[in-house]
Amino acid sequence: MTFLKMATFAALALMGSAAMSSVALASITVTNNDGKAHVLVVEDEQENITEMPISIGQTIDNLCDGGCFIWLKDLEDAQYVAPGTTGSMIIKDNHLAPAS
């Protein structure tokens, strides 16, 4: 895990522990709207890494059960997902971004 990722986890964990009385589950959905298949990489706070293939048009639900980083394999443009976050992300033009 890079120093920037570790610092982000530490800072957000401190804010989150003060703001949340119970642990909420993150409900993140990623849809591949790109013209090719990709591999999603999910790294949790304990540095466990899971790789998930995602086909063109496929949607993967419930990626995190707490804070995590999500990125496309071979790209370092990671998106941080805070604990308790719900929302949708899309893959388009070889990038992972929040759905608008």
C-alpha positions in Angstrom: 0.0 0.0 0.0 1.4 3.4 -0.9 2.1 6.0 1.7 -0.7 8.2 0.3 -3.2 5.3 0.6 -2.1 4.6 4.2 -2.4 8.3 5.1 -5.9 8.5 3.6 -7.0 5.4 5.5 -5.6 6.7 8.8 -7.1 10.2 8.4 -10.5 9.0 7.3 -10.6 6.3 9.9 -10.1 8.9 12.6 -12.9 11.1 11.2 -15.2 8.1 10.6 -14.7 6.7 14.1 -15.7 10.1 15.7 -18.6 10.6 13.4 -20.1 7.1 13.3 -21.4 5.2 16.3 -21.8 1.9 14.4 -20.1 0.5 11.3 -22.2 0.9 8.2 -21.7 -1.2 5.1 -20.6 0.5 1.9 -22.8 -0.3 -1.1 -20.8 0.5 -4.2 -21.9 -0.6 -7.6 -19.5 -0.5 -10.6 -20.7 -0.8 -14.2 -18.4 -1.3 -17.2 -19.5 1.2 -19.9 -16.2 0.9 -21.6 -15.6 -0.8 -24.9 -13.5 -3.6 -23.4 -13.3 -5.9 -20.3 -11.3 -4.8 -17.3 -10.1 -6.1 -14.0 -11.2 -4.2 -10.9 -8.8 -4.2 -7.9 -10.2 -3.7 -4.4 -7.9 -3.1 -1.5 -9.4 -3.0 2.0 -8.1 -1.3 5.2 -6.2 -4.5 6.1 -4.4 -4.4 2.7 -6.3 -7.4 1.4 -6.4 -7.2 -2.4 -9.2 -8.8 -4.5 -9.1 -8.7 -8.3 -12.5 -9.1 -10.1 -12.9 -9.3 -13.9 -15.7 -7.1 -15.2 -17.0 -7.7 -18.7 -18.4 -5.0 -21.1 -21.8 -4.0 -19.8 -21.4 -6.0 -16.5 -22.3 -4.5 -13.1 -20.7 -5.6 -9.9 -22.6 -4.7 -6.6 -21.4 -4.4 -3.0 -17.7 -4.1 -3.5 -16.7 -2.9 -0.1 -17.9 -3.8 3.4 -16.0 -0.8 4.9 -13.5 1.7 3.5 -11.5 0.6 0.5 -9.6 1.7 -2.6 -10.9 0.6 -6.0 -9.0 0.9 -9.2 -8.5 -0.7 -12.6 -5.7 -3.1 -12.8 -2.5 -1.7 -14.3 -3.7 1.9 -13.6 -2.9 3.8 -10.4 -5.9 6.1 -10.5 -7.5 4.7 -7.3 -10.8 5.9 -5.9 -11.3 5.9 -2.2 -14.6 4.6 -0.8 -15.4 5.7 2.7 -17.1 3.4 5.2 -20.9 3.7 4.8 -20.7 5.1 1.3 -23.4 4.2 -1.2 -23.3 5.0 -4.8 -22.5 4.0 -8.4 -19.3 4.2 -10.4 -18.7 3.6 -14.0 -15.8 2.5 -16.2 -15.6 4.6 -19.3 -12.7 5.6 -21.6 -10.3 3.4 -19.6 -11.1 5.3 -16.3 -13.1 4.6 -13.2 -15.2 7.5 -12.0 -18.4 8.3 -10.0 -21.5 7.9 -12.1 -23.1 11.3 -12.8 
